[in-house]
Amino acid sequence: MEKELVFGHQNPDTDAIGTAIAYSYLQNKLGYNTEAVALGEPNDETAFALKKFGFKAPRVIKTAANEVKEVMLVDHNEPQQSVSDIDQVTVTHVVDHHRIMNFDTSMPLFYLAEPVGCTSTIMFGLYKHFKVEIPKNIAGIMLSAIISDTLLLKSPTTTDRDKKAVKELAKIAGVDYEKYGLEELKAGTNIASKSEEELIDLDAKSFELNGKNVRVAQINVVDLPEALERKEAFLKTMKDTANSEGYDLFMLLITNVLDSDSTALVIGSNEAVASFEKAFGEVKDSEISLPGVVSRKKQVVPPLTEAFK
């Protein structure tokens, strides 16, 4: 059987990398020949989780068609978030928890998308369905993914299934999920050593909203005022990137993981910013406070999508 690559989205987070590892292991147990790869280097939080559970970071690929004919996608489906030559390979499987947008195939495929807080929660169900035992290290990286995506079960995206999966995976992994979860989240909040260019690209996704190119980046912190001391530098970098990449709107969501509140920095065309304000309120000096907003998937993209109609 020819090899297939399994990967998550660009600028991968813990779910994109962790679920790719878990899905590749499961598929190999089911008779496929797969390799988990990544579309970028792991961030600090993901690196912490990988080290904790004894994994090396998956190798990074820029293209897929030069290696394989078929691929499996996790934690994404939108082409602009995938490998650059996604149109040159056949997608055979998708496991995701996001909206389905601009996705079509010429061949039938396995597609599983569910409205839960993390793709690894769906993966947990697949292991149960196929009666495949979850190894301790795989349980650990799946647990880490759910903790990351749900902000330790505090995000509004969290479902009862996420909570159940976290408890069961923590038992298998042999960790206290609350203690470990705080350690993991804090590992991803060290922004002092990174440049503005790195930070606005660390966890960022592009969306096409009614013909407009929208970029939504997010960073997690434990000290919001300290992060906002770099506001002008962030705004300049965002404007430069928007000009070079053709973004109509660029939003940087700065989230305090301890109190589950965010502040957003917003730049863009007058028309695009006006659409943003329809969704979230007035932007003053390129800044807006968003109490309780922590989830790009559930609390940012849906209202933006509606506002841009």
Beta strands, then each sheet from edge to edge (+ up, - down):
strand 1: 4-7
strand 2: 34-36
strand 3: 70-74
strand 4: 90-96
strand 5: 110-113
strand 6: 204-209
strand 7: 212-221
strand 8: 249-256
strand 9: 261-268
strand 10: 287-290
sheet 1: 2+ 1+ 3+ 4+ 5+
sheet 2: 6+ 7- 8- 9+ 10-
end
